[in-house]
Amino acid sequence: MNQARESSRRLADLLHRERSASADFLVALADFDRQRLWVQLGHACLLDFLHWELGLSRGTPRWSSHFERGNLVIHHILRTESGCDPNIE
């Protein structure tokens, strides 16, 4: 039972750190987009940067589940500030 409890605590800690890292990523991504730094790297929009530089899928709903809450933020960023439709493959 002790091993199970320790493993459970470790999993909870890892999940907490992953969520924190995801939030940090979203904040950094918003700043990156606000400054339009993706243009300096030769991309037409943030969505292209995310796909080509970071390897993320072009379809926002297919992004990793830990970005669920961020999907709305990222979808809004992509749609309104970058001029890309995140639903295009």
Sine and cosine of phi, psi and omega as CSV:
sin_phi,cos_phi,sin_psi,cos_psi,sin_omega,cos_omega
0.00,0.00,-0.62,0.79,0.01,-1.00
-0.88,0.48,-0.65,0.76,0.01,-1.00
-0.90,0.43,-0.66,0.75,0.01,-1.00
-0.90,0.45,-0.67,0.74,0.00,-1.00
-0.91,0.41,-0.68,0.73,0.03,-1.00
-0.89,0.45,-0.68,0.73,0.03,-1.00
-0.90,0.44,-0.64,0.77,0.03,-1.00
-0.89,0.46,-0.68,0.73,0.03,-1.00
-0.90,0.44,-0.66,0.75,0.02,-1.00
-0.89,0.45,-0.69,0.72,0.04,-1.00
-0.88,0.48,-0.67,0.74,0.03,-1.00
-0.89,0.45,-0.66,0.75,0.03,-1.00
-0.90,0.43,-0.70,0.71,0.02,-1.00
-0.88,0.47,-0.66,0.75,0.03,-1.00
-0.90,0.44,-0.65,0.76,0.04,-1.00
-0.88,0.48,-0.70,0.71,0.01,-1.00
-0.91,0.41,-0.61,0.79,0.02,-1.00
-0.90,0.43,-0.69,0.72,0.02,-1.00
-0.89,0.45,-0.64,0.76,0.03,-1.00
-0.90,0.44,-0.69,0.72,0.03,-1.00
-0.90,0.44,-0.62,0.79,0.03,-1.00
-0.89,0.45,-0.67,0.74,0.03,-1.00
-0.90,0.44,-0.69,0.73,0.05,-1.00
-0.87,0.50,-0.66,0.75,0.03,-1.00
-0.87,0.49,-0.71,0.70,-0.03,-1.00
-0.90,0.43,-0.63,0.78,0.05,-1.00
-0.91,0.42,-0.72,0.69,0.01,-1.00
-0.90,0.43,-0.62,0.78,0.02,-1.00
-0.90,0.44,-0.68,0.74,0.03,-1.00
-0.88,0.48,-0.66,0.75,0.02,-1.00
-0.92,0.40,-0.68,0.73,0.04,-1.00
-0.84,0.54,-0.69,0.73,-0.01,-1.00
-0.95,0.32,-0.67,0.74,0.00,-1.00
-0.84,0.54,-0.61,0.79,0.02,-1.00
-1.00,0.09,-0.08,1.00,-0.01,-1.00
0.81,0.59,0.65,0.76,-0.02,-1.00
-0.93,0.38,-0.37,0.93,0.04,-1.00
-0.89,0.46,-0.44,0.90,0.03,-1.00
-0.90,0.43,-0.67,0.74,-0.01,-1.00
-0.89,0.45,-0.36,0.93,0.03,-1.00
-1.00,-0.06,0.08,1.00,0.09,-1.00
1.00,0.02,0.29,0.96,-0.02,-1.00
-0.99,-0.16,0.57,-0.82,-0.01,-1.00
-0.97,0.25,-0.40,0.91,-0.01,-1.00
-0.33,-0.94,0.19,-0.98,0.00,-1.00
-0.87,0.49,-0.63,0.77,-0.01,-1.00
-0.86,0.52,-0.68,0.74,0.05,-1.00
-0.88,0.48,-0.69,0.73,0.04,-1.00
-0.85,0.52,-0.75,0.66,-0.03,-1.00
-0.87,0.49,-0.62,0.78,-0.02,-1.00
-0.96,0.28,-0.80,0.61,-0.12,-0.99
-0.98,0.18,-0.61,0.79,-0.06,-1.00
-1.00,0.02,-0.60,0.80,-0.08,-1.00
-0.96,-0.28,-0.14,0.99,0.05,-1.00
0.97,0.25,0.31,0.95,0.02,-1.00
-0.99,0.14,0.51,-0.86,0.02,-1.00
-0.90,0.44,0.54,-0.84,0.05,-1.00
-0.94,0.33,-0.33,0.94,0.01,-1.00
-1.00,-0.05,0.97,-0.24,-0.06,-1.00
-0.74,0.67,-0.69,0.72,-0.02,-1.00
-0.88,0.47,-0.31,0.95,0.00,-1.00
-1.00,0.01,-0.03,1.00,0.04,-1.00
-0.91,0.42,0.37,-0.93,-0.02,-1.00
-0.75,0.66,0.60,-0.80,-0.11,-0.99
-0.88,0.47,-0.39,0.92,0.00,-1.00
-0.96,0.29,-0.06,1.00,0.10,-1.00
-0.98,-0.19,0.22,0.98,-0.07,-1.00
-0.75,0.66,-0.81,0.59,-0.01,-1.00
-0.91,0.41,-0.59,0.81,0.00,-1.00
-0.95,0.32,-0.36,0.93,-0.01,-1.00
-0.82,0.57,-0.66,0.75,0.01,-1.00
-0.90,0.44,-0.67,0.74,0.02,-1.00
-0.91,0.42,-0.76,0.65,-0.03,-1.00
-0.91,0.42,-0.67,0.74,0.03,-1.00
-0.85,0.53,-0.68,0.73,0.02,-1.00
-0.90,0.44,-0.70,0.71,0.02,-1.00
-0.86,0.51,-0.76,0.65,-0.05,-1.00
-0.89,0.46,-0.66,0.75,-0.07,-1.00
-0.96,0.27,-0.68,0.73,-0.16,-0.99
-0.99,-0.10,-0.61,0.80,-0.12,-0.99
-0.98,-0.18,-0.50,0.87,-0.09,-1.00
-0.99,-0.16,-0.28,0.96,0.01,-1.00
0.98,0.22,0.25,0.97,0.03,-1.00
-0.96,-0.29,0.54,-0.84,0.10,-0.99
-1.00,-0.08,0.91,-0.40,-0.06,-1.00
-0.93,0.36,-0.11,0.99,-0.01,-1.00
-1.00,-0.07,0.03,1.00,0.02,-1.00
-1.00,0.01,0.75,-0.66,0.02,-1.00
-0.95,0.30,0.00,0.00,0.00,0.00
